[in-house]
Amino acid sequence: MTDGHLHPISVAVREIADIFGRMGFSVAAGPELEEEHYNFNMLNIPPDHPARDMQDTFWTNEEPRRVPRTQTSPMQIRYMEAKMQGGILPPYRVIVPGKVFRNEATDATHEAQFYQNEGLCIGENISLAHLKGTLDQFFKEYLGVEAKVRFRPSFFPFTEPSVEVDVWYQPEGKEGRWLEVMGGGMVHPTVLENAGVDSKKYQGFAFGGGIERLVMVKHGVPDVRAFHAGDIRFVYGFDETIQN
């Protein structure tokens, strides 16, 4: 029997699922190679939206073309569709951790592939205050009560109103700064209707955040590229072990 180490992303996914599980969220998974229909159309992202441009998105060379998903948000549609088709009406509470892909240059805080955690809560009389309260509780449990978190207005086609969430990030020996870790907001009524949910009766919030960035803040990791560089010394720099 030997001691092995879980990758820090695997550890983070388990911790995140545990925290949201205590708040009543279940866990779901979806395809990494996604249909354009779910990745864009059903999320209220029109054909001329900049997010469809090649600087953001990889496309397959096939017809109909597909996309390595640019976000975990397509699972909002897939999850609500499946529930509605099964005759299960809201409330829904679910998170979706998984890998996403962006056609962009890499640097200390950006990667072409990374992990996101999507969250969705649908029900009656849901407000933006419920989103803020949920995320405040999450950050308190995952990053600690001393974590500095701020919410600021933003825009996403699939939420209205929308917010971005920053946390204070200061790895050892570096100057501190605000780091964007999550976007979210109230699910756009069009998205609800696209999934077959009555937007006049139900409301909800959604959020999606980078898991690597959360681990960077929690453990003071200075460069996001270390997570996928394949250097075993990075994995063994964390405390979590597993018996093999």
C-alpha positions as CSV (number, residue, x, y, z in Angstrom):
1,M,0.0,0.0,0.0
2,T,1.3,3.4,-1.0
3,D,0.3,7.0,-0.2
4,G,-0.9,9.0,-3.2
5,H,-2.1,12.5,-3.5
6,L,-5.4,13.8,-4.9
7,H,-5.0,16.6,-7.3
8,P,-5.9,19.9,-5.7
9,I,-8.7,20.4,-8.2
10,S,-10.3,17.1,-7.2
11,V,-10.0,18.1,-3.5
12,A,-11.6,21.4,-4.3
13,V,-14.5,19.9,-6.2
14,R,-15.2,17.6,-3.2
15,E,-15.1,20.5,-0.7
16,I,-17.3,22.7,-2.9
17,A,-19.8,19.9,-3.4
18,D,-19.9,19.3,0.4
19,I,-20.5,23.0,1.2
20,F,-23.3,23.4,-1.3
21,G,-24.7,20.0,-0.3
22,R,-25.3,21.4,3.1
23,M,-27.3,24.2,1.5
24,G,-29.5,21.7,-0.3
25,F,-27.8,21.6,-3.7
26,S,-27.3,18.3,-5.6
27,V,-24.5,17.7,-8.1
28,A,-24.9,17.1,-11.8
29,A,-22.6,16.5,-14.8
30,G,-22.9,17.1,-18.5
31,P,-21.0,16.7,-21.8
32,E,-17.7,18.6,-22.4
33,L,-18.3,18.5,-26.1
34,E,-21.4,20.5,-26.4
35,E,-24.0,21.4,-29.1
36,E,-24.2,25.0,-30.2
37,H,-27.9,24.9,-29.3
38,Y,-27.1,24.4,-25.6
39,N,-23.8,26.3,-25.4
40,F,-25.2,29.5,-27.0
41,N,-28.7,29.6,-28.4
42,M,-30.7,28.4,-25.4
43,L,-28.7,30.7,-23.1
44,N,-29.9,33.8,-24.9
45,I,-26.6,34.4,-26.8
46,P,-27.5,35.5,-30.3
47,P,-25.5,34.6,-33.4
48,D,-23.8,38.0,-33.5
49,H,-22.6,38.0,-29.8
50,P,-18.8,38.5,-29.3
51,A,-18.7,35.3,-27.2
52,R,-19.1,33.3,-30.5
53,D,-16.0,34.8,-32.0
54,M,-13.0,32.5,-32.6
55,Q,-10.9,34.3,-30.0
56,D,-13.1,32.9,-27.3
57,T,-14.3,29.6,-28.7
58,F,-13.0,26.4,-30.2
59,W,-15.2,24.7,-32.8
60,T,-15.1,21.2,-34.2
61,N,-14.6,20.6,-37.9
62,E,-17.9,18.8,-38.6
63,E,-21.5,19.5,-39.6
64,P,-23.4,20.4,-37.5
65,R,-20.4,21.8,-35.7
66,R,-20.0,21.4,-31.9
67,V,-18.0,23.3,-29.3
68,P,-15.8,22.2,-26.4
69,R,-18.0,24.0,-23.9
70,T,-16.9,27.5,-23.1
71,Q,-18.8,27.4,-19.7
72,T,-20.7,25.0,-17.5
73,S,-23.9,27.1,-18.1
74,P,-25.3,24.7,-20.8
75,M,-26.2,22.4,-17.9
76,Q,-28.7,25.0,-16.7
77,I,-30.8,24.2,-19.8
78,R,-30.1,20.5,-19.8
79,Y,-31.0,20.1,-16.1
80,M,-34.2,22.2,-16.3
81,E,-35.3,20.5,-19.5
82,A,-34.8,17.0,-18.0
83,K,-36.7,17.9,-14.9
84,M,-39.6,19.5,-16.8
85,Q,-39.8,16.6,-19.3
86,G,-39.9,14.3,-16.3
87,G,-42.8,16.2,-14.8
88,I,-40.7,17.5,-11.9
89,L,-41.5,21.2,-11.3
90,P,-39.2,23.6,-9.4
91,P,-37.7,24.1,-6.9
92,Y,-34.3,23.1,-8.2
93,R,-30.9,23.5,-6.6
94,V,-27.9,22.0,-8.4
95,I,-24.2,22.6,-8.9
96,V,-22.2,21.4,-11.9
97,P,-18.4,21.2,-11.5
98,G,-16.6,20.5,-14.8
99,K,-14.0,21.3,-17.3
100,V,-14.4,24.2,-19.8
101,F,-12.4,25.5,-22.8
102,R,-11.5,29.0,-24.1
103,N,-9.5,29.9,-27.1
104,E,-7.4,32.6,-25.4
105,A,-3.8,33.4,-24.5
106,T,-2.6,32.0,-21.2
107,D,-1.0,33.9,-18.3
108,A,-0.8,33.7,-14.6
109,T,-4.6,33.9,-14.1
110,H,-5.9,32.6,-17.5
111,E,-5.8,29.1,-19.1
112,A,-7.2,27.6,-22.3
113,Q,-8.8,24.9,-20.3
114,F,-9.9,25.1,-16.7
115,Y,-12.6,24.0,-14.3
116,Q,-15.8,25.8,-13.4
117,N,-18.5,25.3,-10.8
118,E,-21.9,26.2,-12.1
119,G,-24.8,26.8,-9.6
120,L,-28.5,27.0,-10.3
121,C,-31.4,27.7,-7.9
122,I,-35.0,28.0,-9.3
123,G,-38.1,28.5,-7.3
124,E,-40.8,30.9,-6.3
125,N,-40.0,34.4,-4.9
126,I,-36.2,34.0,-5.5
127,S,-34.3,37.3,-5.5
128,L,-30.8,38.6,-5.9
129,A,-30.5,38.7,-2.2
130,H,-30.7,34.9,-2.1
131,L,-27.8,34.7,-4.5
132,K,-25.7,37.0,-2.4
133,G,-26.5,35.2,0.8
134,T,-25.7,31.8,-0.8
135,L,-22.4,33.0,-2.1
136,D,-21.5,34.8,1.1
137,Q,-22.0,31.6,3.0
138,F,-19.9,29.6,0.5
139,F,-17.0,32.0,0.6
140,K,-17.1,32.1,4.3
141,E,-16.9,28.3,4.5
142,Y,-14.4,27.7,1.7
143,L,-12.1,30.7,2.0
144,G,-12.6,31.5,5.7
145,V,-14.4,34.2,7.5
146,E,-11.6,36.7,6.9
147,A,-11.9,36.5,3.1
148,K,-12.6,39.8,1.4
149,V,-15.3,39.5,-1.2
150,R,-17.0,42.2,-3.3
151,F,-20.0,42.1,-5.8
152,R,-20.1,44.5,-8.7
153,P,-22.6,45.0,-11.6
154,S,-21.9,43.2,-14.8
155,F,-23.6,41.9,-17.9
156,F,-24.3,38.4,-19.2
157,P,-26.9,37.4,-21.8
158,F,-28.3,34.7,-19.7
159,T,-28.8,36.6,-16.4
160,E,-30.5,39.9,-15.6
161,P,-29.4,41.6,-13.4
162,S,-25.9,40.3,-13.5
163,V,-23.0,40.5,-11.1
164,E,-19.3,39.6,-11.0
165,V,-17.6,38.5,-7.8
166,D,-14.1,39.4,-6.8
167,V,-12.0,38.2,-3.9
168,W,-8.8,39.7,-2.5
169,Y,-5.9,37.7,-3.7
170,Q,-2.4,38.1,-2.2
171,P,0.1,35.1,-2.8
172,E,3.2,35.2,-0.7
173,G,5.7,37.8,-1.9
174,K,3.2,39.4,-4.3
175,E,1.2,42.6,-4.2
176,G,-2.4,42.0,-3.3
177,R,-5.2,42.7,-5.8
178,W,-8.9,41.9,-6.5
179,L,-9.3,38.7,-8.6
180,E,-12.5,38.0,-10.4
181,V,-13.6,34.4,-9.5
182,M,-17.3,34.2,-10.4
183,G,-20.1,35.7,-12.4
184,G,-23.8,35.3,-11.8
185,G,-27.2,36.9,-11.5
186,M,-30.9,36.3,-11.9
187,V,-31.7,33.7,-14.6
188,H,-33.0,35.6,-17.6
189,P,-36.7,34.9,-18.2
190,T,-35.9,33.8,-21.8
191,V,-33.6,31.1,-20.5
192,L,-36.3,29.8,-18.2
193,E,-38.8,29.7,-21.0
194,N,-36.3,28.1,-23.3
195,A,-36.1,25.2,-20.8
196,G,-39.8,25.0,-20.4
197,V,-40.1,26.7,-17.0
198,D,-42.8,29.3,-16.5
199,S,-40.9,32.5,-15.9
200,K,-44.0,34.3,-14.6
201,K,-44.3,31.8,-11.7
202,Y,-40.7,30.9,-11.1
203,Q,-37.5,32.9,-10.7
204,G,-33.9,31.8,-9.9
205,F,-30.3,32.7,-9.8
206,A,-27.3,31.1,-11.4
207,F,-23.5,31.5,-10.9
208,G,-20.3,30.1,-12.4
209,G,-16.8,30.4,-11.1
210,G,-13.3,29.2,-11.8
211,I,-12.2,26.4,-9.4
212,E,-8.5,27.0,-10.0
213,R,-8.8,30.6,-9.1
214,L,-10.6,29.7,-5.8
215,V,-7.8,27.3,-5.0
216,M,-5.2,30.0,-5.9
217,V,-6.8,32.4,-3.4
218,K,-7.2,29.7,-0.7
219,H,-3.7,28.4,-0.9
220,G,-1.7,31.3,-2.3
221,V,-0.9,29.7,-5.6
222,P,0.8,32.4,-7.8
223,D,0.2,30.9,-11.3
224,V,-2.9,29.1,-12.6
225,R,-0.8,27.2,-15.2
226,A,0.7,25.1,-12.4
227,F,-2.5,23.2,-12.1
228,H,-2.2,21.6,-15.6
229,A,1.6,21.6,-16.0
230,G,2.0,17.9,-15.0
231,D,4.6,18.6,-12.4
232,I,4.0,16.1,-9.6
233,R,5.8,18.3,-7.1
234,F,2.9,20.7,-7.3
235,V,0.4,18.0,-6.4
236,Y,2.6,16.9,-3.4
237,G,2.7,20.5,-2.2
238,F,-0.8,20.1,-0.9
239,D,-1.7,18.2,2.3
240,E,-4.6,16.0,1.0
241,T,-3.6,12.3,0.5
242,I,-5.4,9.1,-0.5
243,Q,-4.5,5.5,0.1
244,N,-4.1,3.5,-3.1
